[in-house]
Amino acid sequence: MSISLIRFQDLVDILNRLNTEGEFVASVLTDIDGIPLVSAITGERDLTEPLAAVVPLVRQSVQRSNEQAGLAEANEVVVNNSDGARLVSRFFQVEGRMFILVCVVPVKRPYRKVMNIAIQGINRLWQQPSAPEREMRSSPAPDVVVVSDPQLVYQNSEG
């Protein structure tokens, strides 16, 4: 899965806003395999890799338990820590791709509303074409197209 540089910066902005508004310590967006796509860390320690590594395992475990119990697929898992902080994982799809947004939420801080807003922003961003993609779509077909072999050149029949 590739992310254009423009889209990457937009994703970073969404996660930074999420951390600011929710006063979160860390937010990480991963794919279903736990590969970190983007992160925003406000604490002193970079938690990207440890969070990205653990959330797919948590998701698999919860989904397996739900299947065995005859329950629907989970879309959120919250781990309450002994210090009152929480590790919140949200599972969502965009255009058929599964993503995981995991956040470290401080003691007694609400998280659902700001995480919902971030997920809506990620959905909108992923569904809209990036600036280079828009430019490619709006540009007329070139008169000459060079194929992989520089010796082969196709001349547009209109030109």
C-alpha positions as CSV (number, residue, x, y, z in Angstrom):
1,M,0.0,0.0,0.0
2,S,1.6,3.3,-1.0
3,I,0.8,6.7,0.4
4,S,1.7,9.8,-1.6
5,L,3.8,12.4,0.2
6,I,0.9,14.8,0.2
7,R,-1.5,12.3,1.6
8,F,1.1,11.2,4.2
9,Q,1.4,14.8,5.5
10,D,-2.4,15.1,5.7
11,L,-2.5,11.8,7.7
12,V,0.2,13.2,10.1
13,D,-1.9,16.4,10.5
14,I,-5.0,14.3,11.3
15,L,-3.1,12.3,14.0
16,N,-1.4,15.4,15.4
17,R,-4.8,17.1,15.7
18,L,-6.2,13.9,17.4
19,N,-3.4,14.0,19.9
20,T,-3.8,17.7,20.6
21,E,-7.6,17.6,21.0
22,G,-7.7,14.4,23.0
23,E,-4.5,15.1,24.9
24,F,-3.3,11.7,23.8
25,V,0.3,10.5,24.3
26,A,0.5,8.7,21.0
27,S,-1.6,7.8,17.9
28,V,-0.6,5.2,15.3
29,L,-2.4,4.2,12.1
30,T,-1.5,0.7,10.9
31,D,-2.6,-1.7,8.3
32,I,-4.2,-5.0,9.3
33,D,-0.8,-6.6,9.6
34,G,0.4,-3.9,12.1
35,I,2.7,-2.2,9.6
36,P,2.7,1.5,10.8
37,L,1.6,3.9,8.1
38,V,1.8,7.1,10.1
39,S,2.2,8.1,13.7
40,A,2.1,11.1,16.0
41,I,3.9,10.9,19.3
42,T,3.6,13.7,21.9
43,G,5.4,11.8,24.7
44,E,9.1,11.4,25.2
45,R,9.2,7.8,24.0
46,D,8.5,6.8,20.4
47,L,5.8,4.2,20.8
48,T,5.2,3.6,17.1
49,E,6.8,0.2,16.7
50,P,5.5,-1.4,20.0
51,L,2.0,-0.2,19.4
52,A,1.9,-1.3,15.8
53,A,3.3,-4.7,16.7
54,V,0.8,-5.5,19.4
55,V,-2.6,-4.2,18.0
56,P,-2.9,-6.9,15.3
57,L,-2.4,-9.6,17.9
58,V,-5.0,-8.1,20.2
59,R,-7.4,-7.8,17.3
60,Q,-6.9,-11.4,16.2
61,S,-7.4,-12.6,19.8
62,V,-10.6,-10.6,20.3
63,Q,-12.0,-11.6,16.9
64,R,-11.3,-15.3,17.6
65,S,-13.0,-15.0,20.9
66,N,-16.0,-13.3,19.4
67,E,-16.4,-15.9,16.7
68,Q,-16.3,-18.7,19.3
69,A,-18.9,-16.9,21.3
70,G,-21.1,-16.2,18.3
71,L,-20.6,-12.4,18.6
72,A,-20.3,-9.9,15.8
73,E,-16.9,-8.6,14.8
74,A,-15.4,-6.1,17.2
75,N,-14.6,-2.6,16.1
76,E,-12.9,-1.4,19.3
77,V,-10.7,-2.8,22.0
78,V,-9.8,-0.9,25.1
79,V,-7.0,-2.0,27.5
80,N,-7.3,-0.4,30.9
81,N,-3.9,0.0,32.5
82,S,-3.2,-0.1,36.3
83,D,-2.3,3.6,36.2
84,G,-5.7,4.5,34.6
85,A,-4.4,5.2,31.2
86,R,-5.9,3.3,28.3
87,L,-4.7,1.8,25.1
88,V,-7.6,2.1,22.6
89,S,-7.6,0.3,19.3
90,R,-10.2,1.0,16.6
91,F,-10.7,-1.2,13.5
92,F,-12.2,0.3,10.4
93,Q,-12.3,-0.1,6.6
94,V,-11.7,2.3,3.8
95,E,-12.4,1.2,0.3
96,G,-12.2,-2.5,1.4
97,R,-8.9,-2.1,3.3
98,M,-8.7,-2.7,7.0
99,F,-6.9,-0.2,9.2
100,I,-6.2,0.0,12.9
101,L,-6.0,3.3,14.7
102,V,-4.4,2.9,18.2
103,C,-4.1,5.6,20.7
104,V,-2.6,6.0,24.2
105,V,-5.3,7.8,26.1
106,P,-4.4,9.5,29.5
107,V,-6.4,9.0,32.7
108,K,-10.0,10.2,32.6
109,R,-9.8,11.6,29.1
110,P,-12.7,11.0,26.7
111,Y,-11.6,9.5,23.4
112,R,-14.5,8.3,21.2
113,K,-15.6,11.6,19.7
114,V,-12.0,12.7,18.7
115,M,-11.2,9.2,17.4
116,N,-14.4,9.2,15.4
117,I,-13.5,12.6,13.9
118,A,-10.0,11.3,13.0
119,I,-11.4,8.2,11.4
120,Q,-13.9,10.3,9.3
121,G,-11.0,12.5,8.2
122,I,-8.9,9.4,7.2
123,N,-11.9,8.1,5.3
124,R,-12.4,11.4,3.4
125,L,-8.7,11.7,2.7
126,W,-8.3,8.2,1.4
127,Q,-11.4,8.5,-0.8
128,Q,-10.4,11.7,-2.4
129,P,-7.6,11.7,-5.1
130,S,-4.3,13.3,-4.2
131,A,-3.3,16.5,-6.0
132,P,-1.1,14.7,-8.5
133,E,-3.9,12.1,-9.2
134,R,-6.4,15.0,-9.8
135,E,-3.9,16.6,-12.1
136,M,-3.4,13.4,-14.1
137,R,-7.1,12.9,-14.4
138,S,-7.8,16.5,-15.6
139,S,-4.8,16.6,-18.1
140,P,-5.6,15.8,-21.7
141,A,-3.9,12.7,-23.2
142,P,-0.4,13.5,-24.4
143,D,0.4,13.5,-28.1
144,V,3.3,11.2,-27.6
145,V,3.5,8.4,-25.0
146,V,6.8,6.7,-24.4
147,V,6.5,3.0,-23.5
148,S,8.9,1.0,-21.3
149,D,11.3,0.6,-24.3
150,P,12.5,4.0,-25.3
151,Q,12.7,2.9,-28.9
152,L,8.9,2.4,-29.0
153,V,6.9,5.6,-29.3
154,Y,3.2,5.8,-29.9
155,Q,1.9,8.8,-31.8
156,N,-1.7,9.9,-30.8
157,S,-3.9,9.5,-33.9
158,E,-5.5,12.9,-33.3
159,G,-2.2,14.7,-33.7
